[in-house]
Amino acid sequence: MRNLVIRSISGLVYAIIFISAILYSAESYTALIAVFSAICLWEFNKIINFKNYIPYIILPIAIYYTKEIASRRTLLFILIITLICSFQMIYNLYRSKNSEYPKTFMDKLDVGIRYIILPFTFLTLLPFINNNYHPYVIIYIIVLIWTNDSFAFLVGKNFGKTKLFERISPKKTIEGFIGGLFFSLIVGVLIGYYSSVLSIFNWIIIALIVSTAGTFGDLVESMFKRRANVKDSGTIMPGHGGLLDRLDSLYFLAPFVYLYIHFLM
């Protein structure tokens, strides 16, 4: 009971801080994502045992450059690189046990850039459409993630029989994935009906991306933790683990949703 209370309080505090920053202004959202990305980078570096300050210099430079300086063509180039890195992470889920656990200095620096810094730059940019800040785009995406995770868990727990990726995440099932996807699509339709920014069709596509890429984001983080033999990325959120554990789906899917909204829609 005590653990449930602690978990509920820390989750509520996290939600209030996150949603308040999103709704208050574009600047508060950007600042919070910068702080969150630094914390996630710190937690990830602990997982891979990387003790160096260089990533913490690269991170703010990357966020500032992509948001304030980079042209549309440059952003597309960086986005393509980021997506290639993301697909490489997904591919590594299917490879041997130690395929993505970095050992050398350069490997650790490289994987931190590919897995944390690049995706977070596009999470920062995601709600800025035609140079206008649309906070509800991020809030709706978070709602879709919550829907997918909740119903994947409920459907998987009650009907799941076929393991999705037992070696990486033994509790995930194909039935749970399908359930999460199905209910995410339903919520996507509802969001599209009330959204003044994007159409129902666009929110259906985004829901599909969120469910699929978000699931892979969770699996990729689980891969790193399992190979480092750790349960949680940190202890910053009592009852929940680390911030990386809470944001793994959101920042991993961000480049995919950004590609759709800004270049394919």
MARZAZA-443214 format. One record per residue (C-alpha): x, y, z; residue in one letter; residue number from 1. Coordinates in Angstrom, 2 decimals, decimal comma. Layout:
      c1      c2      c3 resn resi
       X       Y       Z    a  NUM
...
***
This chain:
      c1      c2      c3 resn resi
    0,00    0,00    0,00    m    1
    2,81    2,39    0,92    r    2
    4,58    1,71   -2,39    n    3
    1,35    2,41   -4,28    l    4
    0,94    5,75   -2,52    v    5
    4,55    6,73   -3,25    i    6
    4,19    5,66   -6,88    r    7
    0,95    7,63   -7,25    s    8
    2,38   10,80   -5,70    i    9
    5,58   10,77   -7,78    s   10
    3,59   10,04  -10,94    g   11
    1,20   12,91  -10,19    l   12
    4,05   15,35   -9,54    v   13
    5,72   14,30  -12,80    y   14
    2,47   14,73  -14,75    a   15
    1,76   18,17  -13,25    i   16
    5,26   19,45  -14,01    i   17
    5,24   18,06  -17,55    f   18
    1,75   19,22  -18,54    i   19
    2,18   22,64  -16,91    s   20
    5,40   23,25  -18,83    a   21
    3,78   22,14  -22,09    i   22
    0,77   24,43  -21,66    l   23
    2,51   27,47  -20,19    y   24
    4,65   28,47  -23,17    s   25
    6,94   27,30  -25,93    a   26
    9,91   28,44  -23,87    e   27
    8,89   26,47  -20,78    s   28
    8,35   23,35  -22,90    y   29
   11,74   23,71  -24,55    t   30
   13,45   24,33  -21,21    a   31
   11,81   21,30  -19,59    l   32
   12,72   18,99  -22,48    i   33
   16,30   20,25  -22,25    a   34
   16,37   19,38  -18,54    v   35
   14,66   16,02  -19,10    f   36
   17,07   15,13  -21,90    s   37
   20,06   15,94  -19,68    a   38
   18,68   13,72  -16,90    i   39
   17,98   10,89  -19,35    c   40
   21,47   11,24  -20,80    l   41
   22,94   11,06  -17,28    w   42
   20,87    7,95  -16,48    e   43
   21,83    6,29  -19,74    f   44
   25,52    7,04  -19,21    n   45
   25,23    5,32  -15,83    k   46
   23,73    2,27  -17,54    i   47
   26,63    2,02  -20,01    i   48
   29,17    3,15  -17,39    n   49
   30,29    6,23  -19,32    f   50
   31,86    8,94  -17,17    k   51
   32,65   11,86  -19,43    n   52
   31,37   15,43  -19,79    y   53
   31,47   15,61  -23,62    i   54
   27,85   14,41  -24,18    p   55
   26,57   17,16  -21,86    y   56
   28,27   19,75  -24,07    i   57
   26,94   18,23  -27,30    i   58
   23,33   18,02  -26,03    l   59
   22,51   21,76  -25,59    p   60
   24,41   22,63  -28,77    i   61
   22,35   20,08  -30,73    a   62
   19,05   21,33  -29,31    i   63
   19,90   25,00  -29,91    y   64
   21,24   24,42  -33,43    y   65
   18,28   22,37  -34,65    t   66
   15,73   24,75  -33,12    k   67
   17,25   28,15  -33,86    e   68
   19,74   27,85  -36,72    i   69
   19,26   24,79  -38,94    a   70
   17,45   25,20  -42,26    s   71
   14,65   22,88  -43,35    r   72
   17,05   21,02  -45,64    r   73
   19,58   20,61  -42,83    t   74
   16,85   19,39  -40,46    l   75
   15,79   16,81  -43,03    l   76
   19,37   15,58  -43,30    f   77
   19,71   15,33  -39,49    i   78
   16,31   13,62  -39,33    l   79
   17,35   10,99  -41,88    i   80
   20,51   10,29  -39,87    i   81
   18,43   10,02  -36,70    t   82
   15,95    7,61  -38,29    l   83
   18,77    5,46  -39,63    i   84
   20,17    5,31  -36,09    c   85
   16,74    4,40  -34,72    s   86
   16,30    1,59  -37,23    f   87
   19,78    0,37  -36,36    q   88
   18,71    0,18  -32,70    m   89
   15,64   -1,82  -33,71    i   90
   17,78   -4,11  -35,86    y   91
   20,07   -4,72  -32,89    n   92
   17,13   -6,16  -30,97    l   93
   17,38   -9,16  -33,28    y   94
   21,14   -9,57  -33,03    r   95
   23,35  -11,36  -30,55    s   96
   23,33  -10,67  -26,82    k   97
   26,12   -8,10  -26,71    n   98
   25,61   -6,45  -30,10    s   99
   24,62   -3,00  -28,82    e  100
   26,35   -2,77  -25,48    y  101
   29,20   -0,26  -25,97    p  102
   32,60   -0,97  -24,48    k  103
   35,06    1,62  -25,80    t  104
   35,05    5,39  -25,21    f  105
   34,01    6,15  -28,80    m  106
   31,31    3,48  -28,79    d  107
   29,78    4,93  -25,62    k  108
   29,92    8,49  -26,95    l  109
   28,41    7,36  -30,25    d  110
   25,52    5,41  -28,77    v  111
   24,63    8,29  -26,43    g  112
   24,38   10,64  -29,41    i  113
   22,36    8,16  -31,48    r  114
   20,03    6,97  -28,75    y  115
   19,51   10,07  -26,57    i  116
   20,72   13,32  -28,09    i  117
   19,41   13,04  -31,66    l  118
   15,88   11,81  -30,78    p  119
   15,50   14,44  -28,05    f  120
   16,26   17,24  -30,51    t  121
   13,19   16,20  -32,50    f  122
   11,08   15,85  -29,37    l  123
   11,95   19,51  -28,74    t  124
   10,88   20,46  -32,27    l  125
    7,79   18,25  -32,50    l  126
    5,03   20,71  -31,43    p  127
    6,33   23,54  -33,62    f  128
    4,28   23,37  -36,82    i  129
    4,79   26,13  -39,41    n  130
    6,74   28,05  -36,75    n  131
    3,74   28,04  -34,41    n  132
    3,76   26,26  -31,06    y  133
    0,92   23,73  -30,66    h  134
    1,06   22,33  -27,11    p  135
   -1,84   19,95  -27,56    y  136
    0,07   18,03  -30,22    v  137
    2,46   16,84  -27,49    i  138
   -0,35   16,29  -24,97    i  139
   -2,33   14,19  -27,45    y  140
    0,76   12,13  -28,28    i  141
    1,28   11,49  -24,56    i  142
   -2,38   10,42  -24,32    v  143
   -1,80    7,99  -27,20    l  144
    1,29    6,57  -25,47    i  145
   -0,66    6,14  -22,23    w  146
   -3,51    4,46  -24,12    t  147
   -1,17    2,11  -25,94    n  148
    0,77    1,16  -22,80    d  149
   -2,34    0,69  -20,66    s  150
   -4,29   -1,47  -23,09    f  151
   -1,22   -3,41  -24,19    a  152
   -0,78   -4,33  -20,52    f  153
   -4,47   -5,14  -19,91    l  154
   -4,98   -7,14  -23,10    v  155
   -1,63   -8,88  -22,71    g  156
   -2,32   -9,79  -19,10    k  157
   -5,75  -11,26  -19,84    n  158
   -5,35  -12,68  -23,34    f  159
   -1,63  -12,72  -24,09    g  160
   -0,16  -16,07  -25,07    k  161
    2,37  -15,32  -27,81    t  162
    5,56  -13,61  -26,64    k  163
    6,49  -10,49  -28,59    l  164
   10,16  -10,35  -27,65    f  165
   10,77  -12,77  -24,80    e  166
   14,56  -12,40  -24,76    r  167
   14,32   -8,64  -24,18    i  168
   10,97   -8,16  -22,44    s  169
    9,39  -11,44  -21,26    p  170
    6,04   -9,89  -20,30    k  171
    5,22   -8,30  -23,67    k  172
    2,94  -10,29  -25,96    t  173
    1,76   -9,96  -29,55    i  174
   -1,84   -9,94  -28,33    e  175
   -1,00   -7,07  -25,99    g  176
    0,68   -5,15  -28,81    f  177
   -2,38   -5,59  -31,05    i  178
   -4,69   -4,53  -28,21    g  179
   -2,64   -1,42  -27,53    g  180
   -2,59   -0,56  -31,23    l  181
   -6,34   -1,09  -31,63    f  182
   -7,31    1,17  -28,74    f  183
   -4,71    3,76  -29,75    s  184
   -6,36    3,98  -33,17    l  185
   -9,76    4,51  -31,52    i  186
   -8,37    7,28  -29,33    v  187
   -6,63    8,72  -32,41    g  188
  -10,03    9,05  -34,11    v  189
  -11,45   10,81  -31,04    l  190
   -8,48   13,17  -30,86    i  191
   -8,81   13,96  -34,56    g  192
  -12,50   14,75  -34,11    y  193
  -11,74   17,42  -31,49    y  194
   -8,32   18,58  -32,70    s  195
   -8,11   21,92  -34,47    s  196
   -4,58   21,29  -35,72    v  197
   -4,62   17,95  -37,55    l  198
   -7,35   15,89  -39,22    s  199
   -8,80   12,56  -38,09    i  200
   -6,84   10,76  -40,80    f  201
   -3,59   12,34  -39,66    n  202
   -4,21   11,39  -36,05    w  203
   -4,93    7,81  -37,09    i  204
   -1,53    7,68  -38,82    i  205
    0,14    9,29  -35,80    i  206
   -1,56    6,76  -33,50    a  207
   -0,17    3,96  -35,66    l  208
    3,32    5,46  -35,46    i  209
    3,06    6,06  -31,71    v  210
    1,96    2,51  -30,98    s  211
    4,61    0,88  -33,16    t  212
    7,62    3,15  -32,60    a  213
    6,74    3,59  -28,92    g  214
    6,77   -0,16  -28,37    t  215
   10,17   -0,43  -30,04    f  216
   11,41    2,47  -27,91    g  217
   10,50    0,57  -24,77    d  218
   12,16   -2,58  -26,10    l  219
   15,38   -0,78  -27,01    v  220
   15,71    0,67  -23,52    e  221
   14,97   -2,78  -22,05    s  222
   17,74   -4,17  -24,25    m  223
   20,31   -1,79  -22,78    f  224
   19,14   -2,38  -19,21    k  225
   19,12   -6,15  -19,61    r  226
   22,64   -6,17  -21,04    r  227
   23,80   -3,94  -18,18    a  228
   21,92   -6,16  -15,72    n  229
   19,90   -3,30  -14,19    v  230
   16,17   -3,15  -13,53    k  231
   15,59    0,62  -13,65    d  232
   17,46    3,47  -15,28    s  233
   17,52    5,42  -12,02    g  234
   15,68    6,35   -8,83    t  235
   14,62    9,93   -9,54    i  236
   10,93    8,92   -9,60    m  237
   10,10    6,84   -6,50    p  238
    8,02    3,83   -7,44    g  239
    8,64    4,34  -11,16    h  240
   12,42    4,14  -11,52    g  241
   14,29    6,64  -13,65    g  242
   13,09    9,38  -15,97    l  243
   14,47    7,39  -18,88    l  244
   12,02    4,62  -17,98    d  245
    9,13    7,11  -18,30    r  246
   10,26    8,80  -21,51    l  247
   11,78    5,94  -23,53    d  248
    8,75    5,63  -25,82    s  249
    8,16    9,38  -26,22    l  250
   11,61   10,47  -27,35    y  251
   12,19    7,33  -29,47    f  252
    9,00    7,88  -31,47    l  253
    9,52   11,66  -31,79    a  254
   11,63   11,55  -35,01    p  255
    9,09    9,26  -36,69    f  256
    6,13   11,51  -35,85    v  257
    8,19   14,58  -36,78    y  258
    8,90   13,07  -40,20    l  259
    5,19   12,52  -40,81    y  260
    3,95   15,89  -39,57    i  261
    6,66   18,07  -41,11    h  262
    7,60   16,25  -44,31    f  263
    4,96   13,69  -45,30    l  264
    1,63   15,15  -44,23    m  265
***
